[in-house]
Amino acid sequence: MRVGRPVKALPQPMCDYCGARATLLRAGEDGYPYRDDHGPLWVCVPCQAWIGIPARSTRHVPLGRLADAALRDAKSRLHDALEPLVAGKVRRDKVNVFEARGKAIRWLATELGFDLPTPSIHALTLAQCEQAIAHAEAFIAGRRDGVGERDANV
């Protein structure tokens, strides 16, 4: 008999696209989307939407929302759009890449009014990703052209 605090049930994310429950899959199992081992993933097999979990997670807490191909592509493009800001922050302030990326995402979320629990793009929707990409690209273009009227401190 267990004594003490009750153990919470494992989180099992629901798919935003079809409403099905995601399944925790590991490399080599049917439905695992990668050829190589990228760690356990929560996967909605019918939609091919998935999200990873933190590397050392014992409770398999998802990193964010399940992402389909379009959302995964938008997140990748957002990372690419933020790279010039991240590289500049690393050079200027001598911080590591993770801290610089977190500050860039926090700045974008503040500028666009997004409510993010942590400075990460995992919780963003497709529309938010597209809006963030457009804002970051416009900001970088403005700074390149000398139009930047304020310092974003990014």
C-alpha positions in Angstrom: 0.0 0.0 0.0 1.3 3.4 -1.0 1.6 6.0 1.8 2.0 9.7 1.1 1.0 12.0 -1.6 -1.0 10.5 -4.5 0.9 10.1 -7.8 -0.7 12.3 -10.5 -1.7 10.5 -13.7 0.6 10.9 -16.7 -0.3 13.8 -18.9 -1.8 12.6 -22.1 -2.2 15.4 -24.6 -5.2 15.7 -26.8 -4.8 16.4 -30.5 -5.9 19.9 -31.5 -6.6 18.7 -35.0 -8.8 15.6 -34.6 -9.4 15.4 -30.9 -7.8 12.0 -30.4 -5.6 11.2 -27.5 -1.9 11.2 -28.3 0.2 8.1 -27.8 3.7 8.0 -26.2 6.0 6.4 -28.8 9.6 5.5 -28.7 12.1 4.8 -31.6 11.3 1.6 -33.5 7.6 1.5 -32.5 4.9 1.7 -35.2 4.0 5.3 -35.9 7.3 6.8 -34.6 7.9 9.5 -37.2 11.7 9.5 -37.3 14.2 6.9 -38.6 16.7 7.7 -35.8 16.0 7.8 -32.1 15.0 11.4 -31.2 13.7 10.4 -27.8 10.1 9.6 -26.8 7.3 11.6 -28.5 3.6 12.2 -28.0 2.1 11.3 -31.4 -1.3 11.5 -32.8 -1.0 8.7 -35.4 -4.1 9.6 -37.5 -3.0 13.3 -37.9 0.8 12.8 -37.9 1.0 15.5 -35.3 3.6 15.2 -32.5 5.6 16.9 -29.8 8.7 15.9 -27.9 9.3 15.6 -24.2 12.2 17.0 -22.1 15.2 14.7 -22.3 15.3 13.7 -18.7 11.6 13.7 -18.0 10.4 10.8 -15.9 6.7 11.9 -16.2 6.8 12.4 -20.0 5.4 15.9 -19.8 4.9 17.3 -23.4 7.0 20.3 -24.4 4.0 22.1 -25.8 1.1 21.4 -28.2 1.0 18.7 -30.8 2.2 20.1 -34.1 1.3 19.0 -37.6 3.6 19.5 -40.6 2.5 23.1 -41.2 3.1 24.1 -37.6 6.5 22.3 -37.4 7.5 24.2 -40.6 6.4 27.5 -39.1 8.3 26.9 -35.9 11.4 26.0 -38.0 11.1 29.2 -40.0 10.6 31.2 -36.8 13.8 29.8 -35.4 15.6 30.8 -38.7 14.1 34.3 -38.5 15.3 34.8 -34.9 18.9 33.6 -35.6 20.3 37.0 -36.6 18.9 38.5 -33.4 20.2 35.6 -31.3 23.7 35.8 -32.9 23.8 39.5 -32.3 22.8 39.1 -28.6 25.5 36.4 -28.1 28.2 38.6 -29.6 27.1 41.8 -27.9 26.2 40.6 -24.4 28.4 37.5 -24.2 25.4 35.2 -23.2 24.9 31.7 -24.3 22.7 30.8 -27.3 19.9 29.4 -25.1 19.6 32.6 -23.0 19.8 34.8 -26.1 17.0 32.7 -27.9 14.9 32.8 -24.8 15.2 36.6 -24.6 14.4 36.9 -28.3 11.3 34.8 -27.9 10.3 36.8 -24.8 10.7 40.1 -26.7 8.6 38.8 -29.6 5.9 37.6 -27.2 5.8 40.9 -25.4 5.8 42.9 -28.7 2.9 40.8 -30.1 0.9 40.4 -26.9 1.3 36.6 -26.6 0.9 35.0 -23.2 3.6 32.4 -23.1 4.1 30.4 -19.8 7.9 30.0 -20.7 10.1 31.7 -23.3 9.6 28.9 -25.8 7.9 28.6 -29.2 6.4 25.2 -28.3 3.0 26.7 -27.2 2.6 29.0 -30.3 -0.2 28.4 -32.8 0.4 28.5 -36.5 -1.1 32.0 -36.8 1.1 33.2 -33.9 4.2 31.7 -35.6 3.4 33.4 -38.9 2.8 36.7 -37.0 6.0 36.4 -35.1 8.0 35.6 -38.3 6.6 38.6 -40.1 7.4 40.9 -37.0 11.0 39.5 -36.6 11.7 39.9 -40.3 10.3 43.4 -40.4 12.4 44.4 -37.3 15.6 43.0 -38.8 14.9 44.7 -42.2 14.3 48.0 -40.4 17.5 47.8 -38.4 19.4 46.9 -41.6 17.9 49.9 -43.3 18.6 52.1 -40.3 14.9 52.7 -39.6 14.9 51.1 -36.2 13.6 53.9 -34.0 13.9 51.9 -30.7 16.3 49.4 -29.3 14.6 46.1 -28.7 17.3 45.0 -26.3 17.3 41.7 -28.0 
